């Protein structure tokens, strides 16, 4: 019987402890963060043309933040959002694994002479 009570108490604490922490700290988190993220996203979109632009970014987090902000303001259909960083990073990683010119083995080649001696 006490085994069931201990198991039940653990389950209750498992649910109540995070709920109490969220209830206690959520107002402070909202005060601390405030509108900072929205202001940052607005500053990302501040210098953009009014419509019809293709937005390239190698940082998917910033691009997603800007896209979210644009959709909140009804402007997401005015732009094409393109994340361009992943492909270039993969290509750069592939190229960095190739030996450089100074590391490539040098093999001397002998010039062949044809039947005329040239």
N, C-alpha and C positions, 0 to 999 in steps of 0.2 A: 504494500500500500504506500509506503513512503517513497518507493522508487517512482511511482506514478506522480506523486506530489512534486518531487524534485524535477522530473521531466517537464511537468506542467509549468513550474516556476521558471525554468530556463526558457521555455517557449514564450511565456508572457514577457520576460525581460528582453528577449530577442526582438520582440515587436515594440515594446514600450520605450526602451532606451533610445533607439534612433528617433522615434516620434517625439520624445521629450527634448532631445537635442535640437531637432529641427524647430520645434515650437519655441524653444528658448533663444536660438541664435538667428532665425530667419529675419526678424526685424533689423538686427545689427548688420547682417549681410546685405540687405536691401539698402540700408542707409550708406554703407561703405561703398558699394558698387554704384548706386544711384543710376544716373543716366550716362555714365562714363562710356559704356560700350556703344550706346546710340550716338553719342557725340563723336566718337572715334569713327564710326561707320559713316556718319554724315560728312566728316572731314575727308574721308576717302572719296566720296562722291561729289565733293564740292566743285572741283575744277573740270568736271566732265562736260562734254558738249550736250546740248539739250536732248538730242536723240540721234539714233542711227550710228552708234559707234560699236566697234568690236573691242572688248576689253580683255587683254591678255594679262595673265598673272602667273608667276611661278610660285606663288604662295597660296595654296588652296584655302587656307583658313581666312585670309583677308578677302579673297574672292567670294567665298561663301557668305561672309559677313556683309560685304557690299551688296551682294545679290539679295540677301534677306532684307537689308535696309531699303533697297530699291523696290522690292515687292511690297513692303509695308507702306511705301509712298506712292504705289501705283505706277512705277516707272520701269519695272523689270522687263516689260515687253519692248522697251525702247533700245535695249542693248543686247548684244550677244556676249555671254561670259565664257571665256576659254581659259582653261587651266593648262598652261604650257610647260610647267616645270618638270613633271615626271618623266616625259620622254627625253628631254635634254639631259636630265640627271642620269638616266640609264645609259644613254649614249656616251656621256662623259665617263661614267664608271667603266664601260667597256673599253673605251680608248685608253683609260689610265692603266689598264691591265696589259696593254700591248707594250712590247719592248720599245724603248726610244732608239733613236739612231745611234747614240753612243753605246747602248747596251746590246745592239744587234750584233751577232757574230759576223765577222768579216771573213769571207772566203775568197782567197785569191783565185783568179781565173787566168788560165793560160790562153793566149791568143792562138787560134788555130791558123795555120797557113794552108792555103789551098794548093792545088797541084802546080800552080805557076810559081809558088814561093812567095806570094803576096800575102 
